[in-house]
Amino acid sequence: MFTKPQAALAIFLCAACATLAPRTTLAENPRQDAAAAFEKPARDGSHDFDFLIGDWKAHVRRLPDRLNHSTVWNEYDGISNHHKLIDTNANFEQFDVTSPDKKLHIRAQTLRMYNPDTHQWSIYGLDLDKGELQAPVVGQFHGDRGEFYNQQTWNGRIVLVRWMWHNISPTSARMEQSFSPDGGKSWEVNWICELSR
């Protein structure tokens, strides 16, 4: 008998495997910064996300009205828990944050898997409340900065998506999500997650 978290993880892993079919996830002519994120690094990056393993406090700023020059952000606080999967470099995150007035709530899960042939990470987001599995952002770390790219539809338009990890230390880390409506010429940050412990 599975517990609820184990059942959610099993469903997530099955759905992630189903999405692994080859597909193109970047725009036809991505900018140089996106192309650089896909250059094969000269080192093994399989331990790049080891810093995340364990429990974190999470503070999130989210821009709900994206690509409209909005400056109104929603803020959330909560937890982010990460653990390795089955003696591999893959890891799984459970994320739960709430706005100060308790009216807004985000629960999500993330699966990160490393490909030793390409030296790249594929990061899948899962929203159990909506029953959605997102196509992965893909990329790797160069030094102390990780960049991961994809494209998605936002308000009927295809936009480039960039997830960036930086400011990493044993007690803190920062993840940002940005959208580009113009093929990577400009980026608007719409999600900032500050982790601390």
JOTALIN-V580265 format. One record per backbone hydrogen bond with DSSP energy under -0.5 kcal/mol. NH is the residue of the N-H (numbers start at 1). CO is the residue of the C=O. Records with the same first field share a line. If there is no record, write none. Layout:
BEGIN
NH->CO, CO
END
This chain:
BEGIN
7->3
8->4
9->5
10->6
11->7
12->8
13->9
14->10
15->11
16->12
17->13
18->14
19->15, 16
20->17
25->23
30->27
31->183
35->31
36->32
37->33
38->34, 35
39->36
45->43
48->45
50->47
52->49
53->50
54->82
56->80
57->196
58->78
59->194
60->76
61->192
62->74
63->190
64->62
66->64
68->65
70->65
73->71
74->62
76->60
77->98
78->58
79->96
80->56
81->94
82->54
83->92
85->90
86->84
88->85
91->112
92->83
93->110
94->81
95->108
96->79
97->106
98->77
99->104
102->99
106->97
108->95
109->126
110->93
111->124
112->91
113->122
115->120
116->114
119->115
120->115
121->139
122->113
123->137
124->111, 122
126->109
127->132
128->126
131->127
132->127
134->125, 132
137->123
138->149
139->121
140->147
142->145
145->142
146->165
147->140
148->163
149->138
150->161
152->159
154->152, 157
157->154
159->152
160->180
161->150
162->178
163->148
164->176
165->146
166->174
169->172
172->169
173->195
174->166
175->193
176->164
177->191
178->162
179->188
180->160
185->182
188->179
189->187
190->177
191->177
192->61
193->175
194->59, 192
195->173, 193
196->57
197->171
END
